[in-house]
């Protein structure tokens, strides 16, 4: 679900990986649908590799999105919840590290969640089925 979705430093929103070129990758913005090349000097992270600091370890972004999805019953995070972002995040992920997770990080996670939900790119049921199949094969 998140391995082809990219966050690019200095660029707003999220991007979908389209193709790999010789010296760059081609991405498509999820905000406006425009395609552009991204060169090796840009800092690019897949959402699959991003995690949120907690008191004990790190919570993968996929798990945080799942908790937000469950908390919101599959709908977007409301503007009201964003007014008390720290309180909302404490509800969703009570063990988050309050010293290392900044308000800007929380805002970005919620914005990404809402964007992926609007684009219908969050499918937690499909992943649960594939994980169950992998365990059965072992």
C-alpha positions as protocol buffer text, in pm:
chain_id: "A"
residue {
  index: 1
  type: UNK
  ca { x: 0 y: 0 z: 0 }
}
residue {
  index: 2
  type: UNK
  ca { x: 267 y: 255 z: 99 }
}
residue {
  index: 3
  type: UNK
  ca { x: 577 y: 133 z: -85 }
}
residue {
  index: 4
  type: UNK
  ca { x: 507 y: 332 z: -405 }
}
residue {
  index: 5
  type: UNK
  ca { x: 393 y: 648 z: -222 }
}
residue {
  index: 6
  type: UNK
  ca { x: 672 y: 901 z: -171 }
}
residue {
  index: 7
  type: UNK
  ca { x: 736 y: 1208 z: 39 }
}
residue {
  index: 8
  type: UNK
  ca { x: 986 y: 1446 z: -120 }
}
residue {
  index: 9
  type: UNK
  ca { x: 1167 y: 1701 z: 92 }
}
residue {
  index: 10
  type: UNK
  ca { x: 1077 y: 2056 z: -8 }
}
residue {
  index: 11
  type: UNK
  ca { x: 768 y: 1948 z: -203 }
}
residue {
  index: 12
  type: UNK
  ca { x: 413 y: 1969 z: -65 }
}
residue {
  index: 13
  type: UNK
  ca { x: 192 y: 1661 z: -56 }
}
residue {
  index: 14
  type: UNK
  ca { x: 266 y: 1307 z: -159 }
}
residue {
  index: 15
  type: UNK
  ca { x: 376 y: 1150 z: -485 }
}
residue {
  index: 16
  type: UNK
  ca { x: 318 y: 820 z: -657 }
}
residue {
  index: 17
  type: UNK
  ca { x: 616 y: 648 z: -819 }
}
residue {
  index: 18
  type: UNK
  ca { x: 550 y: 613 z: -1192 }
}
residue {
  index: 19
  type: UNK
  ca { x: 881 y: 503 z: -1345 }
}
residue {
  index: 20
  type: UNK
  ca { x: 1255 y: 499 z: -1302 }
}
residue {
  index: 21
  type: UNK
  ca { x: 1466 y: 689 z: -1553 }
}
residue {
  index: 22
  type: UNK
  ca { x: 1843 y: 685 z: -1602 }
}
residue {
  index: 23
  type: UNK
  ca { x: 1929 y: 965 z: -1356 }
}
residue {
  index: 24
  type: UNK
  ca { x: 1596 y: 1022 z: -1187 }
}
residue {
  index: 25
  type: UNK
  ca { x: 1256 y: 882 z: -1101 }
}
residue {
  index: 26
  type: UNK
  ca { x: 928 y: 1002 z: -1247 }
}
residue {
  index: 27
  type: UNK
  ca { x: 659 y: 1081 z: -991 }
}
residue {
  index: 28
  type: UNK
  ca { x: 300 y: 1199 z: -1006 }
}
residue {
  index: 29
  type: UNK
  ca { x: 164 y: 1442 z: -749 }
}
residue {
  index: 30
  type: UNK
  ca { x: -139 y: 1317 z: -559 }
}
residue {
  index: 31
  type: UNK
  ca { x: -246 y: 1679 z: -510 }
}
residue {
  index: 32
  type: UNK
  ca { x: -267 y: 1793 z: -872 }
}
residue {
  index: 33
  type: UNK
  ca { x: -180 y: 1490 z: -1087 }
}
residue {
  index: 34
  type: UNK
  ca { x: 123 y: 1656 z: -1250 }
}
residue {
  index: 35
  type: UNK
  ca { x: 422 y: 1441 z: -1332 }
}
residue {
  index: 36
  type: UNK
  ca { x: 780 y: 1547 z: -1277 }
}
residue {
  index: 37
  type: UNK
  ca { x: 1130 y: 1403 z: -1255 }
}
residue {
  index: 38
  type: UNK
  ca { x: 1301 y: 1379 z: -916 }
}
residue {
  index: 39
  type: UNK
  ca { x: 1679 y: 1365 z: -918 }
}
residue {
  index: 40
  type: UNK
  ca { x: 1916 y: 1191 z: -680 }
}
residue {
  index: 41
  type: UNK
  ca { x: 2003 y: 1506 z: -489 }
}
residue {
  index: 42
  type: UNK
  ca { x: 1644 y: 1529 z: -356 }
}
residue {
  index: 43
  type: UNK
  ca { x: 1561 y: 1359 z: -28 }
}
residue {
  index: 44
  type: UNK
  ca { x: 1293 y: 1102 z: -109 }
}
residue {
  index: 45
  type: UNK
  ca { x: 1129 y: 868 z: 144 }
}
residue {
  index: 46
  type: UNK
  ca { x: 869 y: 599 z: 88 }
}
residue {
  index: 47
  type: UNK
  ca { x: 586 y: 611 z: 338 }
}
residue {
  index: 48
  type: UNK
  ca { x: 660 y: 246 z: 413 }
}
residue {
  index: 49
  type: UNK
  ca { x: 1000 y: 352 z: 558 }
}
residue {
  index: 50
  type: UNK
  ca { x: 863 y: 629 z: 781 }
}
residue {
  index: 51
  type: UNK
  ca { x: 783 y: 562 z: 1147 }
}
residue {
  index: 52
  type: UNK
  ca { x: 667 y: 764 z: 1446 }
}
residue {
  index: 53
  type: UNK
  ca { x: 875 y: 763 z: 1764 }
}
residue {
  index: 54
  type: UNK
  ca { x: 706 y: 605 z: 2065 }
}
residue {
  index: 55
  type: UNK
  ca { x: 823 y: 564 z: 2424 }
}
residue {
  index: 56
  type: UNK
  ca { x: 935 y: 205 z: 2361 }
}
residue {
  index: 57
  type: UNK
  ca { x: 1014 y: 174 z: 1988 }
}
residue {
  index: 58
  type: UNK
  ca { x: 894 y: 315 z: 1658 }
}
residue {
  index: 59
  type: UNK
  ca { x: 545 y: 275 z: 1515 }
}
residue {
  index: 60
  type: UNK
  ca { x: 540 y: 226 z: 1136 }
}
residue {
  index: 61
  type: UNK
  ca { x: 330 y: 484 z: 954 }
}
residue {
  index: 62
  type: UNK
  ca { x: 103 y: 205 z: 828 }
}
residue {
  index: 63
  type: UNK
  ca { x: 7 y: 121 z: 1189 }
}
residue {
  index: 64
  type: UNK
  ca { x: -53 y: 488 z: 1271 }
}
residue {
  index: 65
  type: UNK
  ca { x: -278 y: 522 z: 964 }
}
residue {
  index: 66
  type: UNK
  ca { x: -465 y: 207 z: 1073 }
}
residue {
  index: 67
  type: UNK
  ca { x: -522 y: 354 z: 1421 }
}
residue {
  index: 68
  type: UNK
  ca { x: -645 y: 684 z: 1274 }
}
residue {
  index: 69
  type: UNK
  ca { x: -872 y: 491 z: 1035 }
}
residue {
  index: 70
  type: UNK
  ca { x: -1017 y: 288 z: 1322 }
}
residue {
  index: 71
  type: UNK
  ca { x: -1056 y: 598 z: 1540 }
}
residue {
  index: 72
  type: UNK
  ca { x: -1236 y: 788 z: 1261 }
}
residue {
  index: 73
  type: UNK
  ca { x: -1445 y: 487 z: 1152 }
}
residue {
  index: 74
  type: UNK
  ca { x: -1300 y: 506 z: 803 }
}
residue {
  index: 75
  type: UNK
  ca { x: -1360 y: 877 z: 745 }
}
residue {
  index: 76
  type: UNK
  ca { x: -1135 y: 1182 z: 724 }
}
residue {
  index: 77
  type: UNK
  ca { x: -995 y: 1356 z: 1029 }
}
residue {
  index: 78
  type: UNK
  ca { x: -1212 y: 1662 z: 1092 }
}
residue {
  index: 79
  type: UNK
  ca { x: -1094 y: 2021 z: 1119 }
}
residue {
  index: 80
  type: UNK
  ca { x: -1212 y: 2017 z: 1482 }
}
residue {
  index: 81
  type: UNK
  ca { x: -965 y: 1740 z: 1566 }
}
residue {
  index: 82
  type: UNK
  ca { x: -684 y: 1945 z: 1413 }
}
residue {
  index: 83
  type: UNK
  ca { x: -747 y: 2232 z: 1657 }
}
residue {
  index: 84
  type: UNK
  ca { x: -615 y: 2013 z: 1941 }
}
residue {
  index: 85
  type: UNK
  ca { x: -360 y: 1815 z: 1743 }
}
residue {
  index: 86
  type: UNK
  ca { x: -157 y: 1694 z: 2041 }
}
residue {
  index: 87
  type: UNK
  ca { x: -471 y: 1574 z: 2220 }
}
residue {
  index: 88
  type: UNK
  ca { x: -594 y: 1399 z: 1907 }
}
residue {
  index: 89
  type: UNK
  ca { x: -259 y: 1230 z: 1849 }
}
residue {
  index: 90
  type: UNK
  ca { x: -251 y: 1117 z: 2214 }
}
residue {
  index: 91
  type: UNK
  ca { x: -590 y: 953 z: 2158 }
}
residue {
  index: 92
  type: UNK
  ca { x: -478 y: 774 z: 1843 }
}
residue {
  index: 93
  type: UNK
  ca { x: -124 y: 686 z: 1955 }
}
residue {
  index: 94
  type: UNK
  ca { x: -105 y: 729 z: 2335 }
}
residue {
  index: 95
  type: UNK
  ca { x: 255 y: 605 z: 2358 }
}
residue {
  index: 96
  type: UNK
  ca { x: 401 y: 856 z: 2108 }
}
residue {
  index: 97
  type: UNK
  ca { x: 722 y: 1026 z: 2224 }
}
residue {
  index: 98
  type: UNK
  ca { x: 616 y: 1377 z: 2319 }
}
residue {
  index: 99
  type: UNK
  ca { x: 976 y: 1505 z: 2307 }
}
residue {
  index: 100
  type: UNK
  ca { x: 1066 y: 1380 z: 1958 }
}
residue {
  index: 101
  type: UNK
  ca { x: 737 y: 1402 z: 1768 }
}
residue {
  index: 102
  type: UNK
  ca { x: 668 y: 1764 z: 1680 }
}
residue {
  index: 103
  type: UNK
  ca { x: 334 y: 1925 z: 1605 }
}
residue {
  index: 104
  type: UNK
  ca { x: 444 y: 1970 z: 1242 }
}
residue {
  index: 105
  type: UNK
  ca { x: 502 y: 1592 z: 1219 }
}
residue {
  index: 106
  type: UNK
  ca { x: 154 y: 1523 z: 1357 }
}
residue {
  index: 107
  type: UNK
  ca { x: -2 y: 1769 z: 1113 }
}
residue {
  index: 108
  type: UNK
  ca { x: 182 y: 1607 z: 821 }
}
residue {
  index: 109
  type: UNK
  ca { x: 67 y: 1256 z: 923 }
}
residue {
  index: 110
  type: UNK
  ca { x: -296 y: 1367 z: 945 }
}
residue {
  index: 111
  type: UNK
  ca { x: -273 y: 1552 z: 611 }
}
residue {
  index: 112
  type: UNK
  ca { x: -118 y: 1247 z: 446 }
}
residue {
  index: 113
  type: UNK
  ca { x: -388 y: 1023 z: 595 }
}
residue {
  index: 114
  type: UNK
  ca { x: -666 y: 1250 z: 463 }
}
residue {
  index: 115
  type: UNK
  ca { x: -503 y: 1272 z: 117 }
}
residue {
  index: 116
  type: UNK
  ca { x: -457 y: 896 z: 87 }
}
residue {
  index: 117
  type: UNK
  ca { x: -813 y: 838 z: 206 }
}
residue {
  index: 118
  type: UNK
  ca { x: -950 y: 1086 z: -52 }
}
residue {
  index: 119
  type: UNK
  ca { x: -754 y: 910 z: -327 }
}
residue {
  index: 120
  type: UNK
  ca { x: -879 y: 572 z: -198 }
}
residue {
  index: 121
  type: UNK
  ca { x: -523 y: 449 z: -150 }
}
residue {
  index: 122
  type: UNK
  ca { x: -573 y: 316 z: 204 }
}
residue {
  index: 123
  type: UNK
  ca { x: -683 y: -47 z: 196 }
}
residue {
  index: 124
  type: UNK
  ca { x: -618 y: -218 z: 527 }
}
residue {
  index: 125
  type: UNK
  ca { x: -838 y: -523 z: 458 }
}
residue {
  index: 126
  type: UNK
  ca { x: -628 y: -623 z: 156 }
}
residue {
  index: 127
  type: UNK
  ca { x: -307 y: -616 z: 362 }
}
residue {
  index: 128
  type: UNK
  ca { x: -459 y: -823 z: 643 }
}
residue {
  index: 129
  type: UNK
  ca { x: -557 y: -1090 z: 389 }
}
residue {
  index: 130
  type: UNK
  ca { x: -208 y: -1102 z: 234 }
}
residue {
  index: 131
  type: UNK
  ca { x: -45 y: -1124 z: 581 }
}
residue {
  index: 132
  type: UNK
  ca { x: -277 y: -1414 z: 669 }
}
residue {
  index: 133
  type: UNK
  ca { x: -183 y: -1590 z: 344 }
}
residue {
  index: 134
  type: UNK
  ca { x: 190 y: -1549 z: 419 }
}
residue {
  index: 135
  type: UNK
  ca { x: 147 y: -1704 z: 765 }
}
residue {
  index: 136
  type: UNK
  ca { x: -49 y: -1995 z: 614 }
}
residue {
  index: 137
  type: UNK
  ca { x: 231 y: -2063 z: 362 }
}
residue {
  index: 138
  type: UNK
  ca { x: 493 y: -2082 z: 638 }
}
